[in-house]
Amino acid sequence: MIKKFILINSLLFVLVLGIHLSKSAFNGVLMSLPEQARYEYVNFILRGDKLLHLKVVTLELLLERKYDADIQILFTLCDRTSKTIGEPIPQLAVKVIHQNYNDKLLELLDFYKHDELSSQIIKRQIEKLQLK
């Protein structure tokens, strides 16, 4: 557990030093990690409140490569009423779920059944994605 914590903090420190990290460099870092460490690192970035640019880059990479991510974290990123999450994060999160976890779309809609605004926007975005 301590080893994982140190690894994640070390990787985050390296990435923060690279301030404007290119997507290909970040992808190289992710590819070099063992599968379980990559899963935990992706979830750590997506769960965090800071480094929104890194969160966007991570979601874009999830669209390009099918890395695993915690579906519940992706669900929370689709929130259109959040004060801390702004576009393009919710839109990218819906695209990732549609592309990589298509069988979870009904669960996503159920997750937001009490949030009318998010629910309607997510439904429209899914319809547009299915037409492509």
C-alpha positions in Angstrom: 0.0 0.0 0.0 2.8 2.4 0.9 4.6 1.4 -2.3 1.5 2.3 -4.4 1.2 5.6 -2.6 4.8 6.5 -3.2 4.6 5.4 -6.9 1.4 7.5 -7.5 2.9 10.5 -5.7 6.2 10.2 -7.6 4.4 10.0 -11.0 2.2 12.9 -10.1 5.2 15.0 -9.1 6.9 14.2 -12.4 3.8 15.1 -14.3 3.3 18.4 -12.5 6.9 19.4 -13.2 6.2 18.9 -16.9 3.4 21.5 -16.6 2.2 21.4 -20.2 2.6 17.7 -20.8 1.9 16.5 -24.2 -0.6 13.7 -24.7 2.0 11.4 -26.2 4.4 11.8 -23.3 1.6 11.1 -20.8 0.6 8.1 -22.8 4.2 6.8 -22.7 4.1 7.2 -18.9 0.8 5.2 -18.7 2.1 2.5 -21.1 5.2 2.0 -19.0 3.1 1.2 -15.9 2.0 -2.3 -15.0 -1.7 -2.8 -15.7 -2.9 -2.6 -12.0 -0.7 0.5 -11.3 -2.1 2.1 -14.5 -5.7 1.4 -13.4 -5.0 3.0 -10.0 -3.2 6.0 -11.5 -5.9 6.7 -14.0 -8.5 6.5 -11.3 -6.4 8.7 -9.0 -6.2 11.4 -11.7 -9.9 11.2 -12.5 -11.0 11.3 -8.9 -8.8 14.4 -8.0 -10.1 17.9 -7.8 -6.9 19.5 -9.2 -5.0 19.2 -12.4 -8.1 19.5 -14.7 -5.8 19.6 -17.8 -4.4 16.3 -16.8 -8.0 14.9 -16.3 -8.9 16.1 -19.8 -5.8 14.5 -21.3 -6.5 11.2 -19.4 -10.1 11.1 -20.7 -8.9 11.8 -24.3 -6.4 8.9 -23.9 -9.2 6.7 -22.7 -11.0 7.4 -26.0 -7.9 6.4 -27.9 -6.8 3.4 -25.9 -9.0 1.2 -23.9 -7.4 1.6 -20.5 -9.5 0.5 -17.6 -11.1 3.0 -15.3 -13.6 2.8 -12.4 -17.0 3.2 -14.0 -18.4 5.0 -10.9 -15.7 7.7 -11.2 -16.6 8.1 -14.9 -20.3 8.4 -13.9 -19.6 11.2 -11.5 -17.6 13.1 -14.1 -20.7 13.3 -16.3 -22.4 15.8 -13.9 -23.5 18.9 -15.7 -24.5 20.8 -12.5 -21.2 20.5 -10.7 -19.4 23.7 -9.8 -16.0 22.0 -9.9 -16.3 20.1 -13.1 -16.5 22.1 -16.3 -16.7 21.3 -20.0 -15.2 19.4 -21.8 -14.9 16.9 -18.9 -18.5 15.7 -18.7 -18.8 15.5 -22.5 -15.5 13.4 -22.7 -16.7 11.2 -19.8 -19.9 10.4 -21.6 -17.9 9.6 -24.8 -15.6 7.3 -22.9 -18.6 5.4 -21.3 -20.3 5.2 -24.7 -17.2 3.9 -26.5 -15.6 1.7 -23.8 -18.5 0.7 -21.5 -21.5 0.8 -23.9 -23.3 -1.8 -21.7 -23.3 0.7 -18.8 -25.3 3.4 -20.6 -28.5 2.5 -18.9 -26.8 2.6 -15.5 -25.4 6.0 -16.3 -28.9 7.3 -17.1 -30.2 5.7 -13.9 -27.4 7.3 -11.9 -28.7 10.8 -13.0 -32.4 10.1 -12.9 -32.8 12.7 -10.1 -30.8 15.4 -11.9 -33.0 16.5 -14.7 -30.5 18.8 -16.4 -27.6 16.3 -16.5 -30.0 13.5 -17.5 -31.4 15.4 -20.5 -28.0 16.5 -21.7 -26.5 13.0 -21.3 -29.5 11.5 -23.2 -29.0 14.0 -26.1 -25.3 13.4 -26.2 -25.8 9.6 -26.3 -28.4 9.9 -29.1 -25.9 12.0 -31.1 -23.1 9.5 -30.5 -25.3 6.6 -31.6 -26.1 8.4 -34.9 -22.4 8.6 -35.8 
